[in-house]
């Protein structure tokens, strides 16, 4: 099959490229690509490229991220779906998030949920809800959190006991994507793709950091969010976004 992957140079996209290119022809669509330049919000001409399926990994945290109607991910996906229709491409796999649901509090979750609805309305594909995507190297929120704690291992960290997370090992994700890559049309749906057994965020951090001892202190989740929000205002380039904490509300 001929597969196009948006956001192919990201943490998840690059791992899909590495594995899927062993069995399929993979076109990398990203902002750095000279051959297949892709940027959310801009149209891309896919006519005549004989693409069988698009795997949509691209995500932007920039430009009107908090305004759902103007969100670059929503607008960009709407444009992408129109481009697929013009090019007669009728299959798309969207990598969503476990935080995407109707009652989600986080803007990230609302954004992913909004894209899911676009995919469902198009009748063109599947949205996979992922947990914390992990491999031999971490990425995204998990990487930022663990690396920050490793830098300051002796500081007490305000991580509530009852925050639970689900992992999505890259091997599980790749296996499921391969199963969905079928010449026949994909049945439109939203489905989970993560380990069903949850673990506490504290245990996850200890396991992934490799540190023998981490000091945790109890804190109300809403207080933690407000504290992170204040730090975000004071430190613009802070790796951990306050909005990520709202996913656990």
Secondary structure by P-SEA (a helix, b strand, c coil): cbbbbcccccaaaaaaaaaccccccccccccccccccccccbbbbccccccccccccccccccccccccccaaaaaaaaaaaaaaaacccbbbbbcccccccccccaaaaaaaaaaaaaaaaccbbbbbbccccccccccaaaaaaaaaaacccccccccccbbbbbbcaaaaaaaaaaaccccccccccccccccccccaaaaaaaaacccbbbbbbbbaaaaaaaaaaaaaaccccccccccccccc
